Amino acid sequence: MSTAARSERVEAYVTPEQKAQLEAISKRLECSQSASVGMLIEDAYQRAYNDLDPRAISENRVADATLDQLEAGKLAIDEIDPELRLNPDENDSAEPTGADAETDPAETEVSLREKLAMIASDGGATVNAPSYSPIPTRADLTKQGRVLDWETIRKVTSDERFDDKAKIHPGRIDRENLRSRRKPISRVLAGICRHQFGTVISGQEIDELIDHYVGYKTDRINEDEARAYFRETYRETMLNAELLYPHPNPDKDAYYMTEEAYRDAIATYVTDTTDELGGFVNTMAREKWFKAHNSKPGDSEALRTWKNDVAEALSDLAVLETIRTEHTETVLALDGDDAGGFDYDIDEHPSITVYLKRFATEYLGFVDALIEGRYYQEILDHHVSDRVRKIISDID
């Protein structure tokens, strides 16, 4: 049997419309107006400040700038000094463990009933315990159905229930039910992405989802800056949590939603790109290119097109180098998986990383031999990006 919290008397003056709204809320909750006010206060505080100790605010122990960021959703609660929080151990990555993870439905109902009774100042509020709703199964989540409350969202996105195949129908999520916790929200976004877009999603599409479910909360004057912060923060969080995987070509603003799709993309990209680059060697020289395209030597438009073709080949080569240097773990994993679909001579090259390194070095040798120096420098200076230029210059 729980002990009710001591009630404090608070007087408040409200408009007739606000009084009518309070009466309506109390009627729907089937509790006293005092209980309703208590619940509204608690809910509003938790939405704005999560488990930040309210006394830390009233005693001026939290800077106004920090509170502004927290209210705007720009600062996660786990970034606040634990000394200022009521439950510092319940951070962004924490999930219910032990007894909390296996709470009996009946116990959940009792605790909710007691919670409402504790905040009822008249001590005699009659509160009906909410009916228990089972946690949706993986199959249920892919279909339109009951909107999930925050506690259910935490459960369906827990480590035990969420993996890289989990999908969530967008109709299951009301953005107003989301709290400032990056881990479950990132998983919600990933689940919706998989449901809506399959295995590949563009950067614009993921930004639109972040804007809708998270970015709308900001009340900052510079809304563009706030949206950019949320986009960058949640993209980075999802990448670090392996909910998103980067496209092998950094110039493409796109992501893969599963590790399998990502690994397949790496293997396919390398195989196709090395084949295409190998074929281009035969017509890379300016004279051979002009002849293959039936162009006259003095055709300035044809010359510009040839330069762009060479620039594109250098850009593709830079992507292969990026895969070798920045996607190393994936490439090494494919090395141990019978080359993962790569098409290369395993007897001549003991690993994919060695193969890619030799390919880049030898290919640049062809470029140096086939492209006149003045044209080559012009292409590097004016036809490729700074990123490509730096990668090419670092190949030895």
C-alpha positions as CSV (number, residue, x, y, z in Angstrom):
1,M,0.0,0.0,0.0
2,S,1.5,3.3,-1.1
3,T,1.7,6.5,1.0
4,A,0.1,9.5,-0.6
5,A,2.3,12.5,-1.2
6,R,1.5,15.5,1.0
7,S,-0.7,18.0,-0.8
8,E,-0.1,21.7,-1.1
9,R,-2.8,24.3,-1.5
10,V,-2.3,26.6,-4.4
11,E,-4.7,29.3,-5.5
12,A,-5.0,30.3,-9.1
13,Y,-7.3,32.7,-11.0
14,V,-8.5,31.5,-14.4
15,T,-10.8,32.8,-17.0
16,P,-14.3,31.3,-17.4
17,E,-13.1,29.6,-20.6
18,Q,-10.2,28.1,-18.8
19,K,-12.4,26.9,-15.9
20,A,-14.7,25.2,-18.5
21,Q,-11.7,23.5,-20.1
22,L,-10.6,22.3,-16.7
23,E,-14.0,20.9,-15.9
24,A,-14.0,19.1,-19.3
25,I,-10.6,17.6,-18.7
26,S,-11.6,16.4,-15.2
27,K,-14.8,14.9,-16.6
28,R,-12.8,12.9,-19.2
29,L,-10.2,11.8,-16.7
30,E,-12.9,11.0,-14.1
31,C,-11.1,12.7,-11.3
32,S,-11.3,15.9,-9.3
33,Q,-10.2,19.2,-10.7
34,S,-7.3,19.3,-8.2
35,A,-6.1,16.0,-9.6
36,S,-6.4,17.3,-13.2
37,V,-4.4,20.4,-12.4
38,G,-1.7,18.2,-10.8
39,M,-1.5,16.0,-13.8
40,L,-1.4,18.9,-16.2
41,I,1.4,20.6,-14.3
42,E,3.4,17.3,-14.1
43,D,2.9,16.6,-17.8
44,A,3.8,20.2,-18.9
45,Y,6.9,20.1,-16.7
46,Q,8.1,16.7,-18.0
47,R,7.6,17.7,-21.6
48,A,9.8,20.8,-21.1
49,Y,12.3,19.7,-18.5
50,N,12.1,15.9,-18.3
51,D,13.7,14.9,-14.9
52,L,15.5,18.2,-14.2
53,D,15.1,19.0,-10.5
54,P,12.5,21.8,-10.3
55,R,14.3,23.2,-7.3
56,A,17.4,23.6,-9.4
57,I,15.5,26.1,-11.6
58,S,13.8,28.0,-8.7
59,E,17.2,28.3,-6.9
60,N,18.9,29.6,-10.1
61,R,21.3,26.7,-10.3
62,V,20.6,26.2,-14.0
63,A,21.6,28.9,-16.5
64,D,18.9,30.5,-18.5
65,A,20.7,29.6,-21.8
66,T,20.6,25.9,-20.7
67,L,16.9,26.1,-20.0
68,D,16.2,27.8,-23.3
69,Q,18.0,25.0,-25.2
70,L,16.2,22.3,-23.1
71,E,12.8,24.0,-23.7
72,A,13.5,24.2,-27.4
73,G,14.5,20.6,-27.6
74,K,18.0,21.6,-28.7
75,L,19.6,20.0,-25.6
76,A,19.0,16.4,-24.5
77,I,18.4,15.7,-20.8
78,D,21.4,13.4,-20.6
79,E,23.6,16.4,-21.5
80,I,22.6,18.1,-18.2
81,D,24.8,17.8,-15.1
82,P,23.6,14.7,-13.2
83,E,23.7,16.7,-10.0
84,L,20.8,18.8,-11.3
85,R,18.6,15.8,-12.2
86,L,16.2,13.7,-10.2
87,N,17.0,10.5,-12.0
88,P,20.5,10.9,-13.5
89,D,21.0,7.2,-14.1
90,E,18.0,7.1,-16.5
91,N,20.0,8.6,-19.4
92,D,19.4,8.7,-23.1
93,S,20.7,5.2,-23.7
94,A,19.2,3.6,-20.7
95,E,16.4,1.1,-21.0
96,P,14.3,-0.5,-18.2
97,T,16.2,-3.4,-16.6
98,G,15.6,-5.9,-13.9
99,A,12.2,-5.7,-12.3
100,D,11.3,-2.6,-14.3
101,A,11.7,-4.5,-17.5
102,E,9.2,-7.2,-16.5
103,T,6.5,-5.2,-14.7
104,D,3.2,-7.0,-14.5
105,P,0.3,-5.2,-16.3
106,A,-1.8,-5.3,-13.1
107,E,1.1,-3.6,-11.2
108,T,1.3,-1.0,-13.9
109,E,-2.4,-0.2,-13.5
110,V,-2.1,0.1,-9.7
111,S,0.9,2.4,-10.0
112,L,-0.9,4.7,-12.4
113,R,-4.0,4.7,-10.1
114,E,-1.9,5.5,-7.1
115,K,0.0,8.2,-9.0
116,L,-3.2,10.0,-9.8
117,A,-4.5,9.6,-6.3
118,M,-1.3,11.1,-4.8
119,I,-1.7,14.3,-6.7
120,A,-5.4,14.8,-5.8
121,S,-5.4,17.5,-3.2
122,D,-8.9,16.6,-1.8
123,G,-7.7,13.2,-1.0
124,G,-10.9,11.7,-2.2
125,A,-10.7,11.7,-5.9
126,T,-12.1,8.7,-7.6
127,V,-9.9,7.6,-10.5
128,N,-10.5,4.7,-12.8
129,A,-7.4,2.8,-13.6
130,P,-6.7,2.8,-17.4
131,S,-7.4,-0.4,-19.2
132,Y,-4.3,-2.4,-20.1
133,S,-3.2,-2.6,-23.7
134,P,-0.7,-5.2,-24.7
135,I,2.6,-4.2,-26.4
136,P,2.1,-4.4,-30.2
137,T,3.9,-7.2,-31.9
138,R,6.5,-6.6,-34.7
139,A,3.7,-7.4,-37.3
140,D,1.2,-5.1,-35.5
141,L,3.6,-2.1,-35.7
142,T,3.7,-2.3,-39.5
143,K,0.0,-1.6,-39.7
144,Q,-2.3,1.3,-38.9
145,G,-3.6,1.0,-35.3
146,R,-3.6,2.4,-31.8
147,V,-1.4,5.4,-31.4
148,L,1.5,4.5,-29.1
149,D,2.0,6.4,-25.8
150,W,5.5,7.2,-24.6
151,E,5.9,4.2,-22.4
152,T,4.9,1.9,-25.2
153,I,7.2,3.6,-27.6
154,R,10.1,3.0,-25.1
155,K,9.2,-0.7,-24.9
156,V,8.9,-1.3,-28.7
157,T,12.2,0.5,-29.3
158,S,14.1,-1.3,-26.5
159,D,17.1,-3.5,-27.3
160,E,15.1,-6.6,-26.7
161,R,12.4,-5.7,-29.3
162,F,14.1,-3.5,-31.9
163,D,16.6,-4.6,-34.6
164,D,17.5,-3.7,-38.1
165,K,14.3,-5.3,-39.5
166,A,11.8,-3.5,-37.3
167,K,9.3,-1.2,-39.0
168,I,6.8,1.2,-37.7
169,H,3.7,2.5,-39.4
170,P,3.7,6.3,-39.2
171,G,0.1,6.2,-38.1
172,R,1.3,4.6,-34.8
173,I,3.3,7.7,-33.8
174,D,1.9,11.0,-32.6
175,R,4.8,13.4,-32.4
176,E,3.2,15.0,-29.3
177,N,3.9,11.8,-27.4
178,L,7.6,11.8,-28.0
179,R,9.9,13.0,-25.3
180,S,13.5,14.4,-25.5
181,R,15.3,11.0,-25.7
182,R,17.5,10.5,-28.7
183,K,17.8,6.7,-28.6
184,P,14.1,5.8,-28.7
185,I,13.3,8.7,-31.1
186,S,16.1,7.7,-33.4
187,R,14.7,4.2,-33.5
188,V,11.2,5.5,-34.2
189,L,12.6,7.5,-37.1
190,A,14.4,4.4,-38.4
191,G,11.3,2.3,-38.1
192,I,9.2,4.8,-40.0
193,C,12.0,5.1,-42.7
194,R,12.0,1.4,-43.3
195,H,8.2,1.3,-43.5
196,Q,8.0,4.2,-45.9
197,F,11.2,4.0,-48.0
198,G,12.5,0.4,-47.8
199,T,16.3,0.0,-47.7
200,V,17.4,3.3,-49.2
201,I,16.4,6.8,-48.2
202,S,17.6,10.2,-49.4
203,G,19.0,12.9,-47.1
204,Q,16.0,15.1,-48.0
205,E,13.5,12.5,-47.0
206,I,15.2,11.8,-43.6
207,D,15.4,15.6,-43.0
208,E,11.7,15.9,-43.6
209,L,11.0,13.2,-41.1
210,I,13.2,14.8,-38.5
211,D,11.6,18.2,-39.1
212,H,8.1,16.7,-38.6
213,Y,8.8,14.6,-35.5
214,V,11.4,16.6,-33.8
215,G,12.2,19.9,-35.4
216,Y,8.8,21.4,-35.0
217,K,9.3,21.8,-31.2
218,T,11.7,24.7,-31.5
219,D,10.6,28.2,-30.4
220,R,13.8,29.8,-31.3
221,I,13.9,33.0,-33.3
222,N,16.2,31.4,-35.9
223,E,14.1,28.4,-36.9
224,D,16.4,27.5,-39.8
225,E,19.4,27.2,-37.4
226,A,17.3,25.1,-35.0
227,R,16.1,22.8,-37.8
228,A,19.7,22.4,-39.0
229,Y,20.8,21.4,-35.5
230,F,18.1,18.8,-35.2
231,R,18.9,17.4,-38.6
232,E,22.6,17.1,-37.9
233,T,22.1,15.7,-34.4
234,Y,19.7,13.0,-35.4
235,R,21.5,12.0,-38.6
236,E,24.7,11.6,-36.5
237,T,22.9,9.7,-33.7
238,M,21.4,7.3,-36.3
239,L,24.7,6.8,-38.0
240,N,26.5,6.1,-34.7
241,A,23.8,3.7,-33.7
242,E,24.0,1.9,-37.1
243,L,20.3,2.8,-37.8
244,L,21.6,4.5,-41.0
245,Y,24.6,3.5,-43.2
246,P,26.3,6.1,-45.4
247,H,26.2,5.8,-49.2
248,P,29.7,4.9,-50.5
249,N,29.7,8.0,-52.7
250,P,30.0,11.0,-50.3
251,D,28.6,13.3,-53.0
252,K,25.3,11.4,-52.9
253,D,23.1,12.5,-50.0
254,A,21.6,9.1,-49.3
255,Y,21.6,6.3,-46.7
256,Y,21.0,2.6,-46.4
257,M,18.6,1.4,-43.8
258,T,20.2,-2.1,-43.2
259,E,23.7,-3.4,-42.9
260,E,22.9,-6.0,-45.5
261,A,21.9,-3.4,-48.1
262,Y,24.9,-1.3,-47.2
263,R,27.3,-4.2,-47.7
264,D,25.7,-5.2,-50.9
265,A,26.0,-1.6,-52.2
266,I,29.7,-1.5,-51.4
267,A,30.4,-4.7,-53.2
268,T,28.3,-3.7,-56.2
269,Y,29.7,-0.2,-56.4
270,V,33.3,-1.4,-56.4
271,T,32.7,-4.1,-59.0
272,D,30.7,-1.9,-61.4
273,T,33.0,1.1,-60.9
274,T,36.3,-0.7,-61.5
275,D,34.8,-2.3,-64.6
276,E,33.7,1.0,-66.0
277,L,37.0,2.7,-65.2
278,G,38.8,-0.2,-66.8
279,G,36.8,0.2,-70.0
280,F,37.3,4.0,-70.1
281,V,41.1,3.5,-70.3
282,N,40.7,2.4,-73.9
283,T,39.3,5.8,-75.0
284,M,40.7,8.1,-72.3
285,A,43.4,9.6,-74.5
286,R,42.1,12.8,-76.1
287,E,42.7,11.7,-79.7
288,K,41.1,8.3,-79.2
289,W,38.1,9.8,-77.4
290,F,37.5,12.3,-80.3
291,K,37.8,9.4,-82.8
292,A,35.4,7.2,-80.8
293,H,32.9,10.0,-80.7
294,N,33.3,11.2,-84.3
295,S,34.4,14.6,-83.2
296,K,36.8,17.0,-84.9
297,P,40.0,18.0,-83.1
298,G,38.9,21.7,-83.1
299,D,35.4,21.1,-81.6
300,S,35.4,23.1,-78.4
301,E,32.2,21.5,-77.1
302,A,33.6,18.0,-77.7
303,L,36.8,19.1,-75.8
304,R,34.7,20.2,-72.9
305,T,32.8,17.0,-72.8
306,W,36.0,14.9,-72.9
307,K,37.4,16.9,-69.9
308,N,34.2,16.2,-68.0
309,D,34.4,12.5,-68.8
310,V,38.0,12.4,-67.5
311,A,36.8,14.4,-64.4
312,E,34.0,11.9,-63.8
313,A,36.5,9.0,-64.0
314,L,38.7,10.8,-61.4
315,S,35.7,11.3,-59.2
316,D,34.8,7.6,-59.4
317,L,38.4,6.8,-58.5
318,A,38.1,9.1,-55.5
319,V,35.0,7.2,-54.4
320,L,36.9,3.9,-54.5
321,E,39.6,5.4,-52.3
322,T,36.9,6.7,-49.9
323,I,35.5,3.2,-49.7
324,R,38.9,1.8,-48.9
325,T,39.8,4.4,-46.3
326,E,36.5,5.4,-44.7
327,H,34.5,2.2,-45.0
328,T,37.4,0.0,-43.9
329,E,35.5,-2.2,-41.4
330,T,32.9,-3.1,-44.0
331,V,35.5,-3.9,-46.7
332,L,37.5,-6.0,-44.2
333,A,34.3,-7.9,-43.3
334,L,33.7,-8.6,-46.9
335,D,37.3,-9.8,-47.2
336,G,36.4,-12.5,-44.7
337,D,33.2,-13.4,-46.5
338,D,34.7,-14.8,-49.7
339,A,35.1,-11.4,-51.2
340,G,31.4,-10.6,-50.7
341,G,30.6,-10.6,-54.4
342,F,33.7,-8.6,-55.5
343,D,35.1,-9.6,-58.9
344,Y,38.8,-9.7,-58.6
345,D,41.7,-12.1,-58.8
346,I,42.1,-13.3,-55.3
347,D,45.3,-15.2,-56.1
348,E,47.0,-12.0,-57.3
349,H,45.6,-9.7,-54.6
350,P,45.4,-11.2,-51.1
351,S,42.7,-8.8,-49.9
352,I,40.2,-6.3,-51.3
353,T,41.9,-3.4,-49.6
354,V,45.2,-4.3,-51.3
355,Y,43.3,-4.7,-54.6
356,L,41.7,-1.2,-54.3
357,K,45.0,0.4,-53.4
358,R,46.8,-1.1,-56.3
359,F,43.9,-0.3,-58.7
360,A,44.0,3.4,-57.7
361,T,47.8,3.6,-58.1
362,E,47.9,1.9,-61.4
363,Y,44.9,3.8,-62.7
364,L,46.5,7.1,-62.0
365,G,49.5,5.9,-63.9
366,F,47.3,5.4,-66.9
367,V,45.9,8.9,-66.5
368,D,49.4,10.4,-66.3
369,A,50.4,8.6,-69.4
370,L,47.3,9.3,-71.5
371,I,46.3,12.8,-70.5
372,E,48.6,15.7,-71.5
373,G,49.9,17.6,-68.5
374,R,48.2,21.0,-69.3
375,Y,44.8,19.3,-69.7
376,Y,45.3,17.1,-66.7
377,Q,46.0,20.2,-64.5
378,E,43.1,22.1,-65.9
379,I,40.7,19.2,-65.2
380,L,42.0,19.0,-61.6
381,D,41.7,22.8,-61.1
382,H,38.3,23.4,-62.7
383,H,36.4,20.1,-63.3
384,V,36.5,18.2,-60.0
385,S,35.6,19.1,-56.4
386,D,38.1,20.1,-53.8
387,R,37.4,16.8,-52.1
388,V,38.2,14.8,-55.2
389,R,41.3,16.9,-55.9
390,K,42.7,16.2,-52.4
391,I,42.0,12.4,-52.6
392,I,43.7,12.1,-56.0
393,S,46.7,14.1,-54.8
394,D,47.1,11.7,-51.8
395,I,47.2,8.6,-53.9
396,D,50.7,7.4,-54.3
